[in-house]
């Protein structure tokens, strides 16, 4: 199971907050390492999410273009090249 990028960013922020406010240096070091790990996981997750979203985005763009063409035909203007 993959973790969503939003959750990773939330955990990164939480760990950065711990690192900034914890009185013990050893826990600050661990929190900073955890924040970096969450940051890297968020980047991976964003790439995964972008790949799964791409086909939907292309389909949505095609549908939007068709709607724009229909609207422009109704208004008798020049058609875009989609």
C-alpha positions as CSV (number, residue, x, y, z in Angstrom):
1,X,0.0,0.0,0.0
2,X,1.3,3.5,-0.9
3,X,1.0,6.5,1.3
4,X,-0.5,9.7,-0.2
5,X,1.7,12.7,-0.7
6,X,-0.5,14.9,1.5
7,X,-0.1,12.5,4.4
8,X,3.7,12.5,3.9
9,X,3.8,16.3,3.9
10,X,1.7,16.3,7.1
11,X,4.1,13.9,8.8
12,X,7.1,15.9,7.5
13,X,5.7,19.1,9.0
14,X,4.9,17.3,12.3
15,X,8.5,16.0,12.6
16,X,9.9,19.4,11.7
17,X,7.8,20.9,14.5
18,X,9.1,18.3,16.9
19,X,12.7,19.0,15.8
20,X,12.1,22.7,16.4
21,X,10.6,22.4,19.9
22,X,11.9,19.3,21.6
23,X,14.1,20.0,24.5
24,X,16.3,17.0,24.0
25,X,18.9,17.2,21.2
26,X,18.9,13.5,20.5
27,X,15.1,13.6,19.8
28,X,15.6,16.7,17.6
29,X,18.2,14.8,15.5
30,X,15.8,11.8,15.1
31,X,12.9,14.1,14.2
32,X,15.0,15.8,11.6
33,X,15.9,12.5,10.1
34,X,12.3,11.4,10.1
35,X,11.2,14.7,8.5
36,X,13.7,14.1,5.7
37,X,12.5,10.5,5.2
38,X,8.9,11.8,5.0
39,X,10.0,14.5,2.5
40,X,11.6,11.9,0.2
41,X,8.5,9.6,0.5
42,X,6.3,12.6,-0.5
43,X,8.4,13.1,-3.6
44,X,8.0,9.5,-4.6
45,X,4.3,9.6,-3.8
46,X,3.8,12.7,-5.9
47,X,5.5,11.0,-8.9
48,X,3.3,7.9,-8.4
49,X,0.1,10.0,-8.1
50,X,1.1,12.0,-11.2
51,X,1.4,8.8,-13.3
52,X,-2.0,7.5,-12.2
53,X,-3.6,10.9,-12.8
54,X,-2.2,11.4,-16.3
55,X,-4.7,9.3,-18.3
56,X,-7.5,11.1,-16.5
57,X,-6.1,14.5,-17.2
58,X,-5.6,13.7,-20.9
59,X,-9.2,12.4,-21.1
60,X,-10.5,15.5,-19.3
61,X,-8.5,17.8,-21.6
62,X,-10.0,16.1,-24.6
63,X,-13.6,16.4,-23.2
64,X,-12.9,20.1,-22.4
65,X,-11.6,20.7,-25.9
66,X,-14.7,19.1,-27.4
67,X,-17.0,21.3,-25.2
68,X,-15.1,24.4,-26.3
69,X,-15.3,23.4,-29.9
70,X,-19.1,22.9,-29.6
71,X,-19.5,26.2,-27.9
72,X,-17.4,28.0,-30.5
73,X,-19.4,26.4,-33.3
74,X,-22.6,27.7,-31.7
75,X,-21.0,31.2,-31.6
76,X,-19.6,30.7,-35.2
77,X,-16.0,31.5,-34.2
78,X,-12.8,29.9,-35.4
79,X,-12.1,26.5,-33.9
80,X,-9.0,25.7,-31.8
81,X,-6.6,23.0,-32.9
82,X,-6.8,20.4,-30.1
